[in-house]
Amino acid sequence: MAANVESMFYVRETPWHGLGVRVNEAPASKEALTAAGLDWNVIQEPPKIPYQLYICQPMLIPKSSIISF
């Protein structure tokens, strides 16, 4: 069975998959992120929308689904 683990840490006992960085005591948040390899630099940017989504395209509606009042 695959573990699907890219990076992680564990405290004392090695997990079944044997992956990760071993630490003896539970670390504080900042140290935990570093030990797990999750200390990324995050940059917030507006979402990028593909140009095709800006173009309105006609939609065909079957006559049978139009309700008349």
C-alpha positions in Angstrom: 0.0 0.0 0.0 1.4 3.4 -0.9 1.7 6.0 1.8 1.4 9.0 -0.5 3.7 11.0 1.7 5.9 13.8 0.3 7.2 15.2 3.6 6.3 14.8 7.3 7.7 14.2 10.8 6.8 11.8 13.5 7.3 11.7 17.3 9.2 8.8 18.7 7.5 5.8 17.0 8.2 5.2 13.4 5.1 5.0 11.2 4.3 1.8 9.2 5.7 3.4 6.0 9.0 4.4 7.6 8.9 7.8 6.0 9.5 11.2 7.6 11.8 12.9 10.1 11.9 11.5 13.6 11.7 13.9 16.6 11.9 12.9 20.2 9.3 15.4 21.6 6.3 17.1 20.1 7.7 20.4 18.7 6.1 23.8 18.7 4.2 24.9 15.6 7.1 26.6 13.9 9.5 23.7 14.5 6.8 21.2 13.4 6.4 23.0 10.1 10.2 22.9 9.5 10.5 19.3 10.5 7.7 18.3 8.2 9.1 20.2 5.3 6.1 22.5 5.2 7.9 25.8 5.9 7.0 27.3 2.6 7.0 31.0 1.6 3.4 31.7 0.5 2.6 34.5 -1.9 -1.1 35.5 -2.3 -2.1 36.5 -5.8 -5.4 37.0 -7.5 -6.7 33.9 -9.3 -5.8 33.5 -12.9 -8.8 32.9 -15.1 -8.2 31.4 -18.6 -9.2 33.8 -21.4 -11.7 31.3 -22.8 -13.9 31.8 -19.7 -14.3 35.5 -20.6 -15.9 34.7 -23.9 -19.7 34.1 -23.8 -20.7 31.1 -25.9 -24.3 30.4 -27.0 -26.0 27.6 -25.2 -28.5 25.4 -27.1 -31.6 24.6 -25.1 -33.8 21.8 -26.4 -37.4 23.0 -27.2 -38.8 20.2 -25.0 -37.2 21.7 -21.9 -38.8 25.2 -22.4 -41.8 25.8 -20.1 -44.6 28.1 -21.4 -46.9 29.8 -19.0 
